[in-house]
């Protein structure tokens, strides 16, 4: 399996040590613009976490209770969701290219 990390040219992604690490380890980067949710599957995970944490209208009495629910939910993200999001990347890239870099959804 070939792995190409995304590189947004955003802050710490552009640091000298980061660049050197990728270069020294012969890692090819997949370049895409920052703030591109169509190419950023973590946005789908944040949405899934929010739905899980607040499902059935659940409300939290304290920030600590909310924090605990978020951490517990994060620890239980289904592998199937991660696999689905990873396998959706070729389609996402194709859609963005077809929209000339514009939003797809």
C-alpha positions as CSV (number, residue, x, y, z in Angstrom):
1,X,0.0,0.0,0.0
2,X,1.4,3.4,-1.0
3,X,1.0,6.2,1.5
4,X,1.1,9.8,0.6
5,X,0.6,12.3,3.4
6,X,-1.3,15.4,2.6
7,X,0.6,18.6,2.9
8,X,-1.3,21.9,3.3
9,X,1.7,24.3,3.5
10,X,0.1,25.4,6.8
11,X,2.3,26.5,9.7
12,X,4.1,23.5,11.3
13,X,3.7,21.4,8.1
14,X,6.1,23.8,6.4
15,X,8.9,23.7,9.1
16,X,12.5,22.9,8.2
17,X,12.6,19.8,10.3
18,X,9.3,18.5,8.8
19,X,10.7,19.1,5.2
20,X,13.9,17.4,6.1
21,X,12.2,14.4,7.6
22,X,10.1,13.8,4.5
23,X,13.1,14.3,2.2
24,X,15.4,12.0,4.2
25,X,12.7,9.3,4.2
26,X,11.8,9.6,0.6
27,X,8.2,10.4,1.4
28,X,6.3,12.0,-1.5
29,X,3.7,14.5,-0.3
30,X,0.2,15.0,-1.7
31,X,-0.1,18.7,-2.0
32,X,-3.5,20.4,-1.5
33,X,-4.8,23.7,-0.3
34,X,-5.3,24.4,3.4
35,X,-8.9,24.6,4.6
36,X,-10.2,22.1,2.1
37,X,-12.8,20.1,4.0
38,X,-13.6,18.0,0.8
39,X,-10.1,16.6,1.0
40,X,-9.9,16.3,4.8
41,X,-11.6,13.2,6.1
42,X,-11.0,14.3,9.7
43,X,-13.9,16.7,9.2
44,X,-16.2,13.7,8.8
45,X,-14.8,12.2,12.0
46,X,-15.5,15.4,13.9
47,X,-19.1,15.3,12.7
48,X,-19.5,11.6,13.6
49,X,-18.1,12.4,17.1
50,X,-20.5,15.3,17.6
51,X,-23.5,13.2,16.6
52,X,-22.4,10.4,18.9
53,X,-21.7,12.6,21.9
54,X,-25.1,14.4,21.6
55,X,-27.2,11.5,20.3
56,X,-30.7,11.3,21.7
57,X,-30.5,14.9,22.8
58,X,-27.9,14.2,25.5
59,X,-26.9,17.3,27.4
60,X,-23.9,17.7,29.8
61,X,-23.9,19.3,33.1
62,X,-20.2,20.1,33.3
63,X,-17.3,20.7,30.9
64,X,-15.5,17.7,32.4
65,X,-18.5,15.4,31.6
66,X,-18.5,16.7,28.0
67,X,-14.7,16.3,27.7
68,X,-14.9,12.7,29.0
69,X,-17.7,11.9,26.5
70,X,-15.6,13.3,23.6
71,X,-12.5,11.4,24.7
72,X,-14.5,8.1,25.1
73,X,-16.1,8.6,21.7
74,X,-12.8,9.4,20.0
75,X,-11.4,6.2,21.5
76,X,-14.2,4.2,19.9
77,X,-14.3,5.5,16.3
78,X,-15.1,2.4,14.3
79,X,-12.4,1.0,12.1
80,X,-15.0,0.7,9.4
81,X,-15.5,4.4,9.4
82,X,-11.8,5.0,9.1
83,X,-11.5,2.5,6.2
84,X,-14.5,4.0,4.4
85,X,-13.0,7.5,4.7
86,X,-9.5,6.4,3.6
87,X,-10.9,4.5,0.6
88,X,-13.0,7.6,-0.4
89,X,-9.9,9.7,-1.1
90,X,-9.5,8.9,-4.8
91,X,-13.1,9.8,-5.4
92,X,-12.7,13.0,-3.4
93,X,-9.6,14.0,-5.3
94,X,-11.3,13.3,-8.7
95,X,-14.4,15.4,-7.7
96,X,-12.2,18.4,-6.6
97,X,-10.2,18.2,-9.8
98,X,-13.5,18.1,-11.8
99,X,-14.7,21.2,-9.9
100,X,-11.3,23.0,-10.6
101,X,-10.6,23.1,-6.9
102,X,-14.1,24.2,-5.9
103,X,-16.3,22.7,-3.2
104,X,-17.9,19.3,-4.0
105,X,-20.6,19.2,-1.4
